[in-house]
Amino acid sequence: GEFLNLNDCELECQNVSSLSENLIDVNIFPNPSSNIFNLEFSSDFETEILVINILGEQVYFKSTKSNGEFNTKIDLSNYSKGIYNLIIKTSNNISNHKLIFQ
């Protein structure tokens, strides 16, 4: 590899920035749901909300700039029942959650 040992690798990589996961406090209800998921979180950044199905296809997208509390509804009633991945992205955080549509 590129480094002679683990210590060399750790020294080189300790100043690399990375995204933090699941630092956004998100309230999703009801979950599981039979059609609509309510989503609440607080953010002072531009935020992207994505829902991805099991095939990796994006079925929902919303971009918002909120100051403080943000509330929205995600309606999956036109899609197949199953597990979906909810991704909430800001400029410095990514939060991943499972939506169970039954």
Secondary structure, DSSP 8 states (H G I E B T S, - for coil): --SSSHHHHHHHHTT----EES-S-EEEESSSBSSEEEEEEEESSEEEEEEE-TTS-EEEEEEEE-SEEEEEEEE-TTS-SEEEEEEEE-SSEEEEEEEEE-
